[in-house]
Amino acid sequence: MHIAQGLMKIMNVNKLTSAGCRVKIWIADWFAYMNNKLGGDLKKIRVVGEYFKEIFQAAGMNSENVEFLWSSDEINAKGDEYWPLVMDIACRNSLAQIKRCMPIMGLSENEELSAAHILYVCMQCADTFFLEADICQLGMDQQTVNLLARDYCDVVKRENKPVILSHHMLPGLQQGQKKMSKSDPSSAIFMEDEEAEVNVKIKKAYCPPDIVEGNPCLEYVKHIILPWFSEFTVERDEKYGGNRTFKSFEDITTDYESGQLHPKDLKDALSKALNKILQPVRDHFKTNSRAKNLLKQVKGYKVTRVIPTASSTKEEDLSINTSASSSAAGLQMSEEAEMKYKIVRSIGEECIQEDELKNLLAKKPAPICYDGFEPSGRMHIAQGVMKVTNVNKLTSAGCQVKIWIADWFAQLNNKLGGDLERIRVVGEYFKEIWQAGGMNNDKVEFLWASDEINGKGSKYWPLVMDIARRNNLRRILRCGQIMGRSETEVLSAAQILYPCMQCADIFLLEADICQLGMDQRKVNMLAREYCADIKRKNKPIILSHHMLPGLQQGQEKMSKSDPSSAIFMEDEEADVNEKISKAYCPPKTVEGNPCLEYVKYIVLPRFNEFKVESEKNGGNKTFNSFEDIVADYETGELHPEDLKKALMKALNITLQPVRDHFKTNERAKNLLEQVKAFRVTR
C-alpha cells in the first residue's frame, strides 16, 4: 500500500466520520480477481485485504462509523439484488460507453481488453446503488464510472443521484509520473517503508528549484503533511534562514518560488514528517504477530507472483466428426451403447468429438445434456417440433436433459423490451407447447436461469468472471451470433456479458453434451477452449443441430419478425397451407430448397416416412429415406406441387394436437392470449 491509499484514505475517512457520515469501505476482492491482480489468486487477494486493514488501523483511522465490506461476501449474500442491477446497467450502456471507463483500472479504451474489464465497470457502477451510497468518495481516476452511475439515475428516473467527491491523485516521485505505481517502487512511498527507504526515495525525487508546478515533493506537503499536522516545519541552519513553521501552502509556495526555501531543506523536512507519520505503522508490523505474518506473506507475493497466460485468441483447432484422441481408439462398445450412440449422433449435423461421445455413452449410464431457449415471443417449428424430436431421442438413449429457460438472457438481449414478467409468461407458454407437441418429460428438467443462478450464485458468478478474464474482447465479440447479432453491430455491454454467462451455464449444469443449434456453436467452442485453459479433462461434447431456413428464397434462418418466413406452432391449418403454397420450391433443385429441408428435418424424423399423394404425377408413393426423395425430385418424378401438398398434410397432422391443447386447456389458452397481446404492445 502506498501512502496515497494509506494516509489520504485515513484523513478522508476521519473527516467524513467527524462530519457524521457512515463510511462503507468496499474491499473489492472480486474486482482484483477480474483485473488479474496477484495472478487472480483470491486467497492471496484476501490476505492483502487483511494487510490493508491492519495498516489503516495502525496509522490512525477512526473505525467508529466505518464498515469494511468484502465485495464477494456481500454480493454472494444478496446476489438476487445485485446481479439484476449489474445486468440492467449493462443493458442500458453501449460497449463504447463502458470502454470509456477503462481508466478506473489504469487502462485506456484502445488497449487489448478482456471481457472482464467490461463486467468490472458494470459491477463498480452497481456497487454505488447496492451499498445505498449518498456520496462516492474515490480518486479522480474513478470519476468516469461515478458519472456513469449518475447517468444511470437519469435513465431509470431515479431522483437521488450519488454525489461524486473525487479526491486528488498524488503523482509519482519521478519527473512526469502522473500517479504512483506499485510496479515501480521508486515512484512511491509505501506504508511499511523503513526510515532509510523513505529518505533515499525523497532524496532522489524530482524537485526542481523555484518551480511549484509538477513538483511531487510539494504535492506531498500539500496533500499529506499539511492536512495531517496542520503545519509544515522546516529545520535549517541560521545562515539559510533558520527554522520556519508554515501554516499554509501558499506561504510555502511563496518561499519556494522566490528561492528562500531550498529543495534540500524541503526534502529533509518532508522525509522527517513522513517518517513521523509512518513510524506507528512500522512499530505495529514489528510488534503485532498477526500484522507481522500478513506483511511477510504480502512481501512473498511480490516475489512469487505469477501472471497466468492469456487465453488463445484462436478457436480450438478441431477435426470435426472425427477422432479427438487415441484414447477412444479400439473402444469396445456394447450393442446397447452402439445403439445409444446412433440415436444421439443422429441429432447433430455436427459433433465435436465423436470418439468423446462414444466414450461417454459407453461409460456413463445417464449423461447430462444441456439444451436451452430464450423466451422471446412466438415459437416456430424448429424450436417446437425439432426440439421435441431431439429431446425424445436423447431421453430414449438414457440421457438426462436439462432445458435452460434463459429468462435473464432474454432480458440481456432486450427481448420483449427486457420485461421479465412477460418473458416468464412466454417461457410457460413454450413449456405448454412442448407438452402438447409430445415431449416425453421423463428425464427432462426445465430450469429457470434466474432461479438457478440466484440459488447457486456463489458458484456461478466467479465462474462467469473467470471466463471473462481469460478471454479478450475480440474473442467474445465473435460469439455475437448466438444472440442473432454480428460483431460489427453497435452492441451494449450486456452483449459481452451474455456469452460469458452462457459459457458458464454449461459448467453450472454439469453438462456432458451441449445440444443446441449451429448458431450457438461459437459459445460452445468457447466452453471447450476454457476447459483447455484451466486444464479440465472432461470437455463438453458439442452436438449442433441443423438450422432450418426461412420459407422464402435466400432466407438462411426463420425469423419471428417475418411471419411469412416460418411455420409457428399455433398456426391454423389454413395458415400452414398458405405459407407452404407460397414457399420457395424450385423444380428439380434440392440445394437451398426450404420445403425439402422441412421434409428432411421435421417430417421424416417425426414419422419415419413421407407420404406423397398424387393422381396425375405417378400416383401415391411412400418414401422411407431422404435420398429416395432427392432422387425423385431431381429427375422431376416428384413435382413441387405434390411435395408441397404432402408437406402441408404432414405439418398439420403434427401441429393439430398443439392447436387442440390451446383451444381446450384454460391455462394454455390464457397464456396464448397474453403472448399474442405482447406481440401487439411490445
Disulfide bonds with the S-S distance in Angstrom:
none
